[in-house]
Amino acid sequence: MIQQLRKQQFYFQLKLGKQALKNKDTKTSFYHFENAHVLGQKHVFRHTLSHFHMLFFGLKTNNYKESIGQVFRIIAAISCTLIWVPTGNTGGVNISSIKPIAIRKELLKYFSK
């Protein structure tokens, strides 16, 4: 049950991120993409999809550091998700790709057992 809610919230966060990006609210947009990353990071497809959205964000905002970093993170998501992911990591290049982070309070309910 909780996994289904996490999946639904993952796609909802992507939708919110895309809407905010369309409205040129880049801070809000990336925040939602980070939330999607946290929610999807233990599932190969969703983890990779969250990084694709961050790549698109980087390209759309001319943030080349983010764009280049996301290419490497997409490769890592495809190849390493089933082995290990740093819990709570928000997925942007502003943070180490191997650093675990406390899960944001508003997302904790999607991880309780």
KELUM-418109 format. One record per atom (N, C-alpha, C): chain; atom name; x, y, z. Coordinates in steps of 0.001 Angstrom, whole numbers, plus 500000, padded with zeros to 6 digits. Example, Ala and Ser with C-alpha at 12.3 -4.5 7.8 and 13.67 -1.06 7.14 Angstrom:
2
PT, unit, site, u, v, w
PT, A, N, 513190, 494310, 507800
PT, A, CA, 512300, 495500, 507800
PT, A, C, 513200, 496700, 507800
PT, A, N, 512850, 497750, 507080
PT, A, CA, 513670, 498940, 507140
PT, A, C, 512900, 500030, 507870
***
This chain:
113
PT, unit, site, u, v, w
PT, A, N, 500825, 498799, 500000
PT, A, CA, 500000, 500000, 500000
PT, A, C, 500863, 501257, 500000
PT, A, N, 501849, 501320, 500899
PT, A, CA, 502704, 502506, 501000
PT, A, C, 503521, 502681, 499721
PT, A, N, 503903, 501570, 499100
PT, A, CA, 504669, 501661, 497852
PT, A, C, 503828, 502265, 496727
PT, A, N, 502540, 501939, 496705
PT, A, CA, 501647, 502508, 495689
PT, A, C, 501472, 504008, 495921
PT, A, N, 501345, 504418, 497176
PT, A, CA, 501235, 505848, 497495
PT, A, C, 502513, 506587, 497113
PT, A, N, 503656, 505956, 497374
PT, A, CA, 504944, 506570, 497014
PT, A, C, 505042, 506742, 495496
PT, A, N, 504601, 505739, 494756
PT, A, CA, 504620, 505814, 493294
PT, A, C, 503707, 506942, 492806
PT, A, N, 502502, 507031, 493342
PT, A, CA, 501571, 508091, 492946
PT, A, C, 502145, 509465, 493252
PT, A, N, 502742, 509605, 494428
PT, A, CA, 503319, 510887, 494819
PT, A, C, 504529, 511223, 493954
PT, A, N, 505290, 510217, 493546
PT, A, CA, 506415, 510424, 492647
PT, A, C, 505939, 511123, 491373
PT, A, N, 504920, 510562, 490737
PT, A, CA, 504419, 511141, 489485
PT, A, C, 503759, 512504, 489708
PT, A, N, 503141, 512681, 490869
PT, A, CA, 502554, 513979, 491196
PT, A, C, 503641, 515039, 491352
PT, A, N, 504748, 514681, 491995
PT, A, CA, 505864, 515617, 492166
PT, A, C, 506475, 515985, 490809
PT, A, N, 506586, 515021, 489906
PT, A, CA, 507076, 515330, 488556
PT, A, C, 506137, 516316, 487870
PT, A, N, 504843, 516083, 487998
PT, A, CA, 503853, 516975, 487385
PT, A, C, 503986, 518390, 487940
PT, A, N, 504114, 518508, 489267
PT, A, CA, 504282, 519828, 489881
PT, A, C, 505565, 520500, 489410
PT, A, N, 506636, 519716, 489289
PT, A, CA, 507912, 520252, 488813
PT, A, C, 507820, 520768, 487395
PT, A, N, 507140, 520010, 486539
PT, A, CA, 506978, 520437, 485147
PT, A, C, 506116, 521694, 485045
PT, A, N, 505058, 521754, 485853
PT, A, CA, 504195, 522943, 485835
PT, A, C, 504966, 524180, 486288
PT, A, N, 505734, 524029, 487361
PT, A, CA, 506510, 525166, 487867
PT, A, C, 507560, 525607, 486848
PT, A, N, 508190, 524657, 486180
PT, A, CA, 509180, 524998, 485166
PT, A, C, 508517, 525737, 484002
PT, A, N, 507346, 525285, 483608
PT, A, CA, 506599, 525952, 482540
PT, A, C, 506276, 527401, 482930
PT, A, N, 506030, 527614, 484232
PT, A, CA, 505732, 528960, 484746
PT, A, C, 506995, 529744, 485110
PT, A, N, 508151, 529175, 484772
PT, A, CA, 509456, 529803, 485018
PT, A, C, 509765, 530009, 486507
PT, A, N, 509175, 529168, 487344
PT, A, CA, 509468, 529168, 488780
PT, A, C, 510494, 528062, 489018
PT, A, N, 511751, 528381, 488727
PT, A, CA, 512793, 527352, 488714
PT, A, C, 513076, 526774, 490104
PT, A, N, 513024, 527593, 491114
PT, A, CA, 513298, 527098, 492477
PT, A, C, 512259, 526050, 492878
PT, A, N, 511001, 526358, 492668
PT, A, CA, 509926, 525421, 493004
PT, A, C, 510010, 524182, 492128
PT, A, N, 510291, 524379, 490860
PT, A, CA, 510394, 523269, 489937
PT, A, C, 511445, 522263, 490399
PT, A, N, 512636, 522749, 490688
PT, A, CA, 513702, 521826, 491068
PT, A, C, 513403, 521153, 492405
PT, A, N, 512749, 521879, 493312
PT, A, CA, 512351, 521302, 494595
PT, A, C, 511458, 520074, 494369
PT, A, N, 510504, 520191, 493465
PT, A, CA, 509608, 519062, 493185
PT, A, C, 510348, 517928, 492485
PT, A, N, 511283, 518257, 491598
PT, A, CA, 512076, 517202, 490967
PT, A, C, 512941, 516484, 492010
PT, A, N, 513459, 517230, 492982
PT, A, CA, 514210, 516602, 494079
PT, A, C, 513310, 515664, 494873
PT, A, N, 512094, 516114, 495175
PT, A, CA, 511152, 515250, 495898
PT, A, C, 510876, 513979, 495109
PT, A, N, 510666, 514119, 493806
PT, A, CA, 510432, 512946, 492963
PT, A, C, 511632, 512005, 493026
PT, A, N, 512821, 512566, 493011
PT, A, CA, 514031, 511740, 493086
PT, A, C, 514050, 510917, 494367
PT, A, N, 513772, 511562, 495485
PT, A, CA, 513774, 510851, 496773
PT, A, C, 512727, 509736, 496761
PT, A, N, 511558, 510025, 496231
PT, A, CA, 510475, 509043, 496204
PT, A, C, 510750, 507890, 495242
PT, A, N, 511497, 508136, 494186
PT, A, CA, 511707, 507112, 493170
PT, A, C, 513054, 506448, 493173
PT, A, N, 513947, 506853, 494064
PT, A, CA, 515332, 506425, 493940
PT, A, C, 515590, 504941, 494190
PT, A, N, 514636, 504194, 494718
PT, A, CA, 514874, 502758, 494924
PT, A, C, 514250, 501917, 493811
PT, A, N, 513745, 502580, 492788
PT, A, CA, 513133, 501911, 491641
PT, A, C, 513890, 502371, 490395
PT, A, N, 514447, 501458, 489641
PT, A, CA, 515346, 501817, 488534
PT, A, C, 514703, 502797, 487547
PT, A, N, 513508, 502491, 487073
PT, A, CA, 512887, 503353, 486074
PT, A, C, 512580, 504735, 486648
PT, A, N, 511943, 504784, 487819
PT, A, CA, 511575, 506077, 488397
PT, A, C, 512811, 506881, 488793
PT, A, N, 513827, 506217, 489299
PT, A, CA, 515072, 506895, 489659
PT, A, C, 515681, 507550, 488417
PT, A, N, 515757, 506781, 487358
PT, A, CA, 516316, 507288, 486106
PT, A, C, 515445, 508408, 485536
PT, A, N, 514139, 508240, 485590
PT, A, CA, 513224, 509258, 485088
PT, A, C, 513381, 510580, 485840
PT, A, N, 513584, 510503, 487138
PT, A, CA, 513774, 511743, 487914
PT, A, C, 515034, 512470, 487446
PT, A, N, 516079, 511728, 487136
PT, A, CA, 517307, 512359, 486636
PT, A, C, 517117, 512926, 485223
PT, A, N, 516304, 512273, 484405
PT, A, CA, 515996, 512840, 483084
PT, A, C, 515282, 514179, 483220
PT, A, N, 514386, 514278, 484189
PT, A, CA, 513692, 515556, 484400
PT, A, C, 514660, 516625, 484903
PT, A, N, 515609, 516226, 485730
PT, A, CA, 516622, 517183, 486195
PT, A, C, 517537, 517595, 485043
PT, A, N, 517839, 516663, 484156
PT, A, CA, 518625, 516987, 482956
PT, A, C, 517859, 517997, 482096
PT, A, N, 516585, 517733, 481870
PT, A, CA, 515761, 518648, 481082
PT, A, C, 515707, 520021, 481760
PT, A, N, 515588, 520031, 483091
PT, A, CA, 515597, 521281, 483843
PT, A, C, 516899, 522041, 483569
PT, A, N, 518021, 521345, 483661
PT, A, CA, 519314, 521970, 483412
PT, A, C, 519416, 522549, 482018
PT, A, N, 518945, 521809, 481032
PT, A, CA, 518984, 522289, 479651
PT, A, C, 518058, 523489, 479462
PT, A, N, 516867, 523400, 480013
PT, A, CA, 515869, 524458, 479852
PT, A, C, 516301, 525762, 480536
PT, A, N, 517063, 525650, 481630
PT, A, CA, 517493, 526835, 482387
PT, A, C, 518932, 527233, 482062
PT, A, N, 519517, 526602, 481047
PT, A, CA, 520913, 526871, 480662
PT, A, C, 521900, 526642, 481809
PT, A, N, 521593, 525674, 482663
PT, A, CA, 522463, 525308, 483767
PT, A, C, 523293, 524110, 483287
PT, A, N, 524444, 524426, 482704
PT, A, CA, 525254, 523380, 482086
PT, A, C, 525892, 522444, 483109
PT, A, N, 526187, 522961, 484279
PT, A, CA, 526737, 522113, 485346
PT, A, C, 525718, 521040, 485724
PT, A, N, 524466, 521460, 485880
PT, A, CA, 523403, 520502, 486210
PT, A, C, 523205, 519516, 485067
PT, A, N, 523194, 520010, 483860
PT, A, CA, 522963, 519156, 482693
PT, A, C, 524026, 518078, 482564
PT, A, N, 525281, 518476, 482638
PT, A, CA, 526379, 517511, 482513
PT, A, C, 526367, 516520, 483675
PT, A, N, 526157, 517037, 484866
PT, A, CA, 526105, 516168, 486042
PT, A, C, 524993, 515138, 485954
PT, A, N, 523858, 515546, 485397
PT, A, CA, 522725, 514620, 485297
PT, A, C, 522982, 513505, 484295
PT, A, N, 523764, 513758, 483271
PT, A, CA, 524111, 512690, 482337
PT, A, C, 524819, 511563, 483085
PT, A, N, 525769, 511922, 483939
PT, A, CA, 526488, 510910, 484725
PT, A, C, 525569, 510239, 485741
PT, A, N, 524643, 510998, 486301
PT, A, CA, 523725, 510431, 487289
PT, A, C, 522697, 509511, 486636
PT, A, N, 522347, 509780, 485410
PT, A, CA, 521454, 508874, 484678
PT, A, C, 522143, 507524, 484487
PT, A, N, 523394, 507555, 484098
PT, A, CA, 524164, 506320, 483931
PT, A, C, 524247, 505569, 485260
PT, A, N, 524514, 506289, 486327
PT, A, CA, 524594, 505670, 487653
PT, A, C, 523244, 505109, 488086
PT, A, N, 522174, 505832, 487803
PT, A, CA, 520835, 505357, 488182
PT, A, C, 520511, 504042, 487485
PT, A, N, 520853, 503958, 486215
PT, A, CA, 520584, 502738, 485459
PT, A, C, 521427, 501577, 485977
PT, A, N, 522677, 501850, 486275
PT, A, CA, 523596, 500760, 486608
PT, A, C, 523716, 500442, 488099
PT, A, N, 523350, 501365, 488981
PT, A, CA, 523622, 501145, 490411
PT, A, C, 522394, 501082, 491317
PT, A, N, 521232, 501453, 490827
PT, A, CA, 520050, 501539, 491692
PT, A, C, 519767, 500234, 492418
PT, A, N, 519899, 499127, 491751
PT, A, CA, 519604, 497845, 492394
PT, A, C, 520677, 497432, 493398
PT, A, N, 521832, 498065, 493339
PT, A, CA, 522930, 497731, 494245
PT, A, C, 522872, 498584, 495509
PT, A, N, 522797, 499912, 495317
PT, A, CA, 522801, 500824, 496452
PT, A, C, 522426, 502230, 496009
PT, A, N, 521642, 502914, 496842
PT, A, CA, 521361, 504340, 496652
PT, A, C, 521479, 505031, 498002
PT, A, N, 521950, 506269, 498027
PT, A, CA, 522046, 507008, 499293
PT, A, C, 520670, 507548, 499682
PT, A, N, 520063, 506943, 500658
PT, A, CA, 518708, 507293, 501089
PT, A, C, 518563, 508788, 501317
PT, A, N, 517480, 509341, 500779
PT, A, CA, 517157, 510743, 500995
PT, A, C, 517890, 511720, 500102
PT, A, N, 518895, 511249, 499376
PT, A, CA, 519663, 512140, 498504
PT, A, C, 518732, 512769, 497481
PT, A, N, 518852, 514068, 497295
PT, A, CA, 517909, 514805, 496453
PT, A, C, 518260, 514791, 494962
PT, A, N, 519430, 514300, 494587
PT, A, CA, 519732, 514021, 493193
PT, A, C, 520335, 515130, 492356
PT, A, N, 520379, 516346, 492860
PT, A, CA, 520970, 517447, 492097
PT, A, C, 522481, 517452, 492226
PT, A, N, 523149, 518160, 491323
PT, A, CA, 524606, 518202, 491373
PT, A, C, 525129, 519098, 492495
PT, A, N, 524230, 519773, 493175
PT, A, CA, 524631, 520612, 494313
PT, A, C, 524962, 519781, 495547
PT, A, N, 524805, 518478, 495451
PT, A, CA, 525076, 517588, 496588
PT, A, C, 525809, 516350, 496066
PT, A, N, 526684, 515798, 496862
PT, A, CA, 527412, 514598, 496462
PT, A, C, 526436, 513482, 496107
PT, A, N, 526730, 512780, 495039
PT, A, CA, 525838, 511710, 494588
PT, A, C, 525854, 510491, 495504
PT, A, N, 526785, 510443, 496442
PT, A, CA, 526863, 509287, 497346
PT, A, C, 526516, 509637, 498793
PT, A, N, 526048, 510854, 499014
PT, A, CA, 525762, 511298, 500375
PT, A, C, 524311, 511003, 500777
PT, A, N, 524111, 510160, 501807
PT, A, CA, 522753, 509972, 502333
PT, A, C, 522313, 511255, 503053
PT, A, N, 521033, 511559, 502972
PT, A, CA, 520473, 512761, 503590
PT, A, C, 519184, 512357, 504299
PT, A, N, 518863, 513055, 505360
PT, A, CA, 517587, 512796, 506027
PT, A, C, 516451, 513088, 505052
PT, A, N, 515482, 512207, 505024
PT, A, CA, 514331, 512396, 504135
PT, A, C, 513527, 513596, 504618
PT, A, N, 513142, 514446, 503685
PT, A, CA, 512361, 515635, 504021
PT, A, C, 511099, 515245, 504780
PT, A, N, 510756, 516073, 505761
PT, A, CA, 509614, 515776, 506633
PT, A, C, 508337, 515502, 505860
PT, A, N, 508092, 516303, 504817
PT, A, CA, 506845, 516138, 504074
PT, A, C, 506789, 514842, 503270
PT, A, N, 507927, 514158, 503131
PT, A, CA, 507968, 512900, 502382
PT, A, C, 508012, 511669, 503280
PT, A, N, 508261, 511863, 504549
PT, A, CA, 508417, 510732, 505468
PT, A, C, 507223, 509777, 505472
PT, A, N, 506028, 510310, 505317
PT, A, CA, 504829, 509465, 505372
PT, A, C, 504810, 508434, 504240
PT, A, N, 505591, 508642, 503200
PT, A, CA, 505643, 507696, 502091
PT, A, C, 506698, 506619, 502310
PT, A, N, 507342, 506666, 503442
PT, A, CA, 508380, 505677, 503758
PT, A, C, 508090, 504890, 505026
PT, A, N, 507082, 505268, 505777
PT, A, CA, 506763, 504542, 507004
PT, A, C, 506190, 503175, 506647
PT, A, N, 506351, 502262, 507550
PT, A, CA, 505937, 500871, 507272
PT, A, C, 504540, 500602, 507700
***
